């Protein structure tokens, strides 16, 4: 399920809600009544622009080319206290984990986390009150009613944060895509150079007894990603939603495992200190390059307080122990 270039996690949309219908100034007339009282109905409200969660969607691709979204206007009220028809709502379906923001201020308006959940992004104008609302003992036949409220027009941003159980954290080339391709049905692009993964890849990992969990390969973070270097911030936001972080450090790293781990941790902390409180698991990748002696030496120098496992995705070593570890952390 590689999203390739179809993975779209950010769209900017101009939303226009409908204007409310005008209230009616009608006075009641029929063959028995020459001068009846006011019976003008209220105007209908303008249509809202609504965001709705849809569990079948993974990206915002279907909204990428919809730059303008316009809801319908409300109809005017009419005689016999009839309220005008409500304007047509525009519904934007989005995947779980979508956040709506005000494009001008960057303020987060709401987040969609459940299938079928709806939130109003831009509310329609209220319909005007008909003239019967303004009847008083001294003024029996008001000949005025309220106009409808105008609709609103605003630019909004929809942003997707992946909801994955496990997020892969490591420098480019740590073997994240390879692992994902081996343990799940995802087919990420794999090559032996930095920054192959330009979009997050999601994979469903099958576990014992028909259980499964979602793993997300997040493009490599490099030193300085939190300052916007490399592919920085845009991808770090995907990590915020994962429940377990799997740190991946290759056995052939130039630095010590401890150093590399400290740098990755620091990147996350710079970006969002809350990420430091997520459960973490450490996988030493490419460990088919190690003999037993070397592995023992490395074991003694691993960072403390984090469960770790030696794996090789290519040689399919250590993958079951890794899944066991992850499953335990996800379900704690």
Secondary structure, DSSP 4 states (H G I P E B T S, - for coil): ---GGG---EEEEEEEPPPPPPPP--B--BTTBSS--B-PPPPPPPPPEEEEE-TT--SSGGGTT--EEEPPPPPPPBTTTBPPPPPPPEEEEE-TTEEEEETTT--EEEEE-STT-EEEEEPPPPPPPPGGGG--SS-SS----PPPPP--EEEEEEEE----SEEEE--TTSSHHHHHHHHBS------SSTT---S-EEEEEEETTTEEEEEEEPPPP-TTGGGT-TTHHHHHHHHTT-SEEEEEEETT-SS-HHHHHHHHHHHHHHH-GGGGGSEEEEEEESGGG--HHHHHHHHHTSPTTSEEEE-BTTTTBSHHHHHHHHHHHHT-
